[in-house]
């Protein structure tokens, strides 16, 4: 914390760090709301997603922190956990350090400028997926991006489902062109689809409504789209 300051005020830097680690800095649109999170040094931070950020923070909180842990020690603890979970040379480890530097706790790894990433558009409104029913969609409206979409458009998908092999998943561009992300597979009985796909969408105009289209093509299992994110 920050000395003996009120706990809610004192937790502000950690909240900002977690946001930077999970979502990244800079302009983005989440559920139609525009965000532009700054950093103390003016350099960007590329997020690693809420699931990974949560794993790092929770493990550090439960295995590394004590009642006297300050922000410098929290940085040390979260870096140790990132190393344990992903390796000391991993992008996740670097992102933890960059996020702390972004709130003026510690230095940037290597003193360098991280990959600035791109504009992010996300929809976190849950959409139920009917059992063996019609396809459903989750959409984001992309704006403020010049020209066409990139050749390596990043598509983050988070879907809860009790038999993921039932699912067919497509990314649908503003002009209606569908890009297959996942085919159905009757033998894949595992739960959930939490994945990042890369799509060559360079022939598509970036701005417009993009959709994640999901269909359950077999009976007995259901689920929902939790979130859908595009990074340009």
Helices and strands as residue ranges (DSSP letters): H 7-10, H 12-23, E 26-30, E 33-37, H 50-63, H 71-86, H 91-102, G 109-111, E 120-123, E 127-129, E 136-142, E 153-161, G 164-166, E 167-172, E 178-182, E 193-199, E 208-216, E 223-231
